[in-house]
Amino acid sequence: MPHDRDPLYAAVRATPVEVVRLVEAEPDLTRRALLAVLYGCGIRASEAASLHWSDLTGAGASARLTVITPHGTPRTVPVPAFALRHLDAARPGFADRKLMFPADNGWRMTRGQVSEVVAEAGQRAGRSDIYEAAHLRSLRAQHLIAGGTSEQQVRAFLGTAKAA
């Protein structure tokens, strides 16, 4: 039976075009890159908050991010061209900083701060139902399944437990 916290079964619905519109409406390049990575890579808020530029390896179709799961296990996820384009746009002015997505004070963002970025972007795009990072993760899962990716492959991509 699906659980409402399961990213494959969350109640939020949006088309890929609506998600791109939400990302592109963000005026700040770093926040736009954060939104693109959350959606494109299907990562958790805590995983995004702790990313460093050194976690990004490869280029183009071989670009990968190494994220640390909530259990402390590293996993590598592909970075789609959409997210990589936004990362490339955000990086030039911040080559000297270590954190990919720092808080306004320069320290690591909290999960709540990451979700605040998502909520503000959702409001800006007229999507008040998209108000936390988990919604972008869920939408990515839904879009992969709609595109023909199996549930098992999506769960592996998201780093979630196997289907019961």
SERO-4910 file (N, C-alpha, C, O; in steps of 0.05 Angstrom, whole numbers):
BEGIN
 pado doro    nc1    nc2    nc3   cac1   cac2   cac3    cc1    cc2    cc3    oc1    oc2    oc3
  Met    A     17    -24      0      0      0      0     18     25      0     36     27     16
  Pro    A     13     44    -18     30     68    -19     28     85      6      6     88     18
  His    A     50     96     13     51    114     37     52    143     26     65    148      6
  Asp    A     38    162     39     37    189     28     64    203     29     67    224     17
  Arg    A     84    193     44    111    204     44    128    191     22    151    200     17
  Asp    A    118    171      9    132    157    -13    134    176    -37    113    185    -46
  Pro    A    158    182    -47    160    201    -69    146    192    -94    140    209   -111
  Leu    A    141    166    -97    127    157   -121     97    162   -120     83    160   -140
  Tyr    A     87    168    -96     58    169    -93     47    195    -81     24    196    -73
  Ala    A     64    216    -79     55    241    -67     33    253    -83     30    248   -107
  Ala    A     16    269    -69     -8    280    -82     -2    304   -101    -20    310   -117
  Val    A     21    316    -99     27    339   -117     30    330   -146     42    310   -152
  Arg    A     18    345   -163     19    339   -192     27    365   -207     16    386   -202
  Ala    A     45    362   -226     53    384   -244     66    371   -268     78    350   -266
  Thr    A     64    384   -291     77    374   -315    107    382   -314    114    401   -300
  Pro    A    123    369   -330    151    377   -331    154    407   -340    172    421   -331
  Val    A    137    416   -357    137    444   -366    132    463   -343    144    484   -341
  Glu    A    113    455   -326    107    472   -303    130    473   -283    135    493   -271
  Val    A    144    450   -280    168    450   -262    190    468   -274    202    483   -259
  Val    A    194    466   -300    215    483   -313    207    512   -309    224    529   -304
  Arg    A    182    519   -312    172    546   -308    177    555   -280    185    578   -276
  Leu    A    173    538   -260    178    544   -232    208    550   -228    215    570   -215
  Val    A    225    534   -239    254    538   -236    263    563   -250    277    580   -239
  Glu    A    254    567   -275    263    590   -291    253    617   -280    264    638   -285
  Ala    A    231    616   -264    220    641   -252    237    651   -229    233    674   -220
  Glu    A    255    635   -218    272    643   -196    293    663   -206    309    655   -223
  Pro    A    294    687   -195    313    707   -204    342    702   -195    361    710   -209
  Asp    A    346    689   -172    372    685   -162    385    660   -175    373    639   -174
  Leu    A    409    663   -187    421    641   -201    427    617   -183    423    594   -192
  Thr    A    436    622   -159    443    599   -141    417    585   -132    417    560   -132
  Arg    A    397    599   -126    371    586   -119    359    572   -143    347    550   -139
  Arg    A    362    583   -166    352    570   -190    366    544   -194    354    523   -201
  Ala    A    393    544   -190    408    519   -193    400    499   -172    398    475   -177
  Leu    A    394    508   -147    385    490   -126    359    477   -134    356    453   -132
  Leu    A    340    492   -144    314    481   -153    318    461   -176    305    440   -176
  Ala    A    336    468   -195    341    450   -217    353    424   -208    347    402   -219
  Val    A    371    425   -189    385    401   -178    365    384   -162    365    360   -165
  Leu    A    349    397   -145    329    382   -130    311    366   -148    306    343   -143
  Tyr    A    301    379   -169    283    365   -188    299    346   -206    292    322   -207
  Gly    A    319    356   -219    333    340   -240    347    316   -229    347    295   -242
  Cys    A    358    318   -205    373    296   -193    356    280   -173    364    259   -164
  Gly    A    332    291   -167    314    277   -149    326    273   -121    321    253   -108
  Ile    A    341    293   -112    354    290    -86    338    303    -63    321    319    -68
  Arg    A    344    294    -39    331    305    -15    342    332     -8    364    340    -17
  Ala    A    326    347      7    335    374     16    362    372     32    380    388     28
  Ser    A    364    352     49    388    349     65    412    342     48    435    351     53
  Glu    A    408    327     27    429    320      8    439    345     -7    463    349    -11
  Ala    A    420    361    -16    427    386    -31    441    406    -13    460    419    -21
  Ala    A    432    408     12    443    428     30    472    423     36    487    441     42
  Ser    A    481    398     35    509    392     42    527    389     18    550    380     21
  Leu    A    517    395     -6    534    392    -30    556    413    -31    552    436    -24
  His    A    579    404    -40    602    421    -45    608    419    -75    600    400    -88
  Trp    A    621    439    -85    628    439   -113    645    415   -120    644    405   -143
  Ser    A    661    405   -102    678    382   -107    661    356   -110    672    336   -119
  Asp    A    636    357   -102    618    334   -106    609    331   -135    597    310   -142
  Leu    A    614    351   -151    606    350   -179    629    340   -196    650    353   -196
  Thr    A    626    318   -209    647    307   -226    637    303   -254    613    301   -259
  Gly    A    656    302   -273    648    297   -301    637    322   -314    635    343   -301
  Ala    A    629    319   -338    618    342   -354    598    330   -374    599    307   -381
  Gly    A    580    348   -382    560    340   -402    544    316   -393    535    315   -370
  Ala    A    541    296   -411    524    273   -405    536    255   -383    522    239   -372
  Ser    A    562    259   -377    574    242   -356    576    257   -329    588    247   -310
  Ala    A    563    280   -326    563    295   -301    549    279   -279    528    268   -284
  Arg    A    561    279   -255    550    264   -233    554    280   -207    573    296   -205
  Leu    A    535    277   -189    538    288   -162    540    265   -142    525    246   -144
  Thr    A    558    268   -123    559    249   -101    546    262    -77    555    283    -68
  Val    A    524    250    -69    509    261    -46    511    242    -23    516    218    -26
  Ile    A    508    253      1    508    236     25    479    233     35    466    253     40
  Thr    A    470    208     37    442    203     44    439    209     74    458    213     88
  Pro    A    414    210     83    409    215    112    422    194    130    426    199    154
  His    A    429    171    119    441    149    135    472    151    133    486    134    144
  Gly    A    482    172    119    511    176    117    524    160     95    549    159     94
  Thr    A    509    148     78    519    132     56    522    150     31    503    163     23
  Pro    A    545    150     18    547    165     -7    533    150    -30    534    126    -31
  Arg    A    520    165    -47    509    154    -72    514    174    -94    515    198    -90
  Thr    A    517    164   -118    523    180   -141    498    182   -159    486    162   -165
  Val    A    491    206   -167    468    210   -183    476    225   -209    493    243   -208
  Pro    A    463    218   -231    469    233   -256    457    261   -254    437    266   -241
  Val    A    471    280   -267    461    308   -268    451    313   -297    467    314   -315
  Pro    A    425    316   -300    414    321   -327    423    348   -337    430    366   -322
  Ala    A    422    350   -364    431    375   -377    417    400   -366    429    421   -363
  Phe    A    391    397   -360    375    419   -349    388    430   -323    391    454   -320
  Ala    A    395    412   -305    406    420   -279    435    429   -283    443    449   -270
  Leu    A    450    416   -300    478    424   -305    480    452   -317    498    467   -310
  Arg    A    461    459   -334    461    486   -345    458    507   -324    471    528   -324
  His    A    440    502   -304    436    521   -283    460    521   -263    466    542   -252
  Leu    A    472    498   -259    496    497   -242    519    513   -255    533    529   -242
  Asp    A    522    510   -281    543    525   -296    538    555   -294    557    570   -293
  Ala    A    513    563   -295    506    591   -294    511    603   -266    519    626   -264
  Ala    A    508    587   -246    512    596   -218    541    596   -209    548    610   -191
  Arg    A    557    579   -221    584    574   -211    604    597   -215    620    601   -197
  Pro    A    605    611   -238    627    630   -242    631    650   -220    654    655   -213
  Gly    A    611    661   -208    615    681   -187    622    669   -160    627    683   -141
  Phe    A    621    642   -159    625    629   -133    646    607   -133    644    588   -118
  Ala    A    666    610   -151    686    589   -154    702    586   -128    714    565   -123
  Asp    A    703    607   -111    720    605    -87    705    593    -63    718    588    -43
  Arg    A    679    590    -65    665    579    -42    663    548    -44    664    537    -66
  Lys    A    661    535    -21    661    506    -21    633    496    -24    628    478    -40
  Leu    A    614    506     -8    586    497    -10    573    505    -36    577    528    -45
  Met    A    559    487    -48    545    493    -73    522    512    -68    517    530    -84
  Phe    A    507    507    -46    483    523    -40    484    533    -11    469    523      6
  Pro    A    500    553     -6    501    563     22    477    579     30    463    590     13
  Ala    A    472    581     56    451    599     66    461    627     63    484    632     56
  Asp    A    443    646     68    450    675     65    474    682     83    489    701     77
  Asn    A    478    668    106    500    675    124    526    660    116    546    663    130
  Gly    A    525    645     94    549    631     84    552    603     95    569    587     85
  Trp    A    537    595    115    538    569    127    520    550    111    507    558     92
  Arg    A    520    524    119    503    504    106    474    510    111    466    518    133
  Met    A    458    507     90    429    511     93    417    488    109    427    466    109
  Thr    A    395    494    122    380    473    136    359    462    116    355    473     95
  Arg    A    348    439    122    326    428    105    304    448    103    292    452     82
  Gly    A    297    462    125    276    482    125    282    505    106    264    515     93
  Gln    A    307    514    106    315    536     88    313    527     59    305    543     41
  Val    A    320    502     53    317    492     26    288    492     18    281    500     -4
  Ser    A    271    482     36    242    482     30    230    510     28    211    514     13
  Glu    A    242    530     42    233    558     39    238    567     10    222    581     -1
  Val    A    261    560     -1    268    567    -28    247    555    -47    237    569    -65
  Val    A    240    530    -42    220    517    -59    193    530    -56    179    535    -76
  Ala    A    185    536    -32    159    549    -27    157    576    -40    137    583    -52
  Glu    A    178    592    -38    179    618    -51    177    615    -81    163    631    -94
  Ala    A    191    596    -92    190    591   -121    162    582   -129    152    590   -150
  Gly    A    150    565   -113    123    556   -119    103    579   -119     86    581   -137
  Gln    A    105    597    -99     88    620    -98     92    638   -123     73    647   -136
  Arg    A    117    642   -130    124    659   -153    112    648   -179    104    663   -197
  Ala    A    112    621   -181    102    608   -205     72    602   -203     60    590   -221
  Gly    A     58    612   -182     30    607   -179     23    578   -171      1    569   -177
  Arg    A     42    565   -159     38    537   -150     42    535   -120     63    524   -111
  Ser    A     23    544   -105     25    544    -76     24    515    -65     31    511    -41
  Asp    A     17    495    -82     17    468    -73     45    455    -73     50    434    -63
  Ile    A     64    469    -86     92    460    -86    107    477    -66    115    500    -72
  Tyr    A    110    467    -41    121    484    -20    144    470     -4    153    481     15
  Glu    A    153    447    -13    176    435      1    192    419    -19    182    411    -40
  Ala    A    217    415    -12    236    401    -31    226    373    -39    230    364    -61
  Ala    A    213    359    -20    203    333    -26    183    333    -50    181    312    -64
  His    A    169    355    -54    151    356    -77    166    355   -103    156    342   -122
  Leu    A    189    368   -105    204    367   -130    215    339   -135    215    329   -157
  Arg    A    223    326   -113    233    298   -115    211    280   -125    215    262   -142
  Ser    A    187    284   -114    164    267   -121    157    272   -151    151    253   -165
  Leu    A    157    297   -159    150    303   -186    170    291   -206    163    281   -227
  Arg    A    196    291   -198    216    278   -215    210    248   -218    211    237   -240
  Ala    A    203    235   -195    196    207   -196    172    202   -214    172    184   -231
  Gln    A    151    218   -211    127    216   -228    133    219   -257    123    204   -274
  His    A    150    238   -264    157    243   -292    174    221   -304    171    215   -327
  Leu    A    192    210   -288    208    187   -297    190    163   -303    193    150   -324
  Ile    A    171    157   -285    152    135   -289    135    140   -313    130    122   -329
  Ala    A    125    164   -316    108    171   -340    124    168   -366    112    162   -387
  Gly    A    150    172   -364    167    169   -388    175    140   -394    190    135   -413
  Gly    A    166    121   -377    172     93   -382    193     80   -365    199     57   -368
  Thr    A    204     95   -346    223     83   -327    208     66   -307    187     74   -297
  Ser    A    219     43   -301    205     25   -283    206     36   -254    224     52   -248
  Glu    A    187     28   -238    187     36   -210    213     28   -196    223     43   -180
  Gln    A    222      4   -201    247     -5   -189    271     13   -197    287     19   -180
  Gln    A    273     21   -222    294     38   -231    292     66   -218    312     78   -211
  Val    A    267     76   -215    263    102   -203    271    101   -173    284    119   -163
  Arg    A    263     80   -160    271     77   -131    302     76   -128    313     87   -109
  Ala    A    315     62   -147    344     61   -146    356     89   -151    375     97   -137
  Phe    A    345    104   -170    354    131   -176    350    149   -152    368    165   -146
  Leu    A    327    147   -138    322    163   -115    336    154    -89    339    169    -70
  Gly    A    346    130    -90    360    119    -66    340    112    -44    347    115    -20
  Thr    A    316    104    -51    296     96    -32    295     66    -28    307     51    -43
  Ala    A    280     58     -8    277     29     -3    263     16    -26    248     29    -41
  Lys    A    267    -10    -29    254    -25    -50    224    -26    -45    215    -25    -22
  Ala    A    209    -30    -67    180    -32    -65    173    -57    -49    186    -78    -52
  Ala    A    153    -56    -33    144    -79    -18    129    -99    -35    121   -120    -25
***
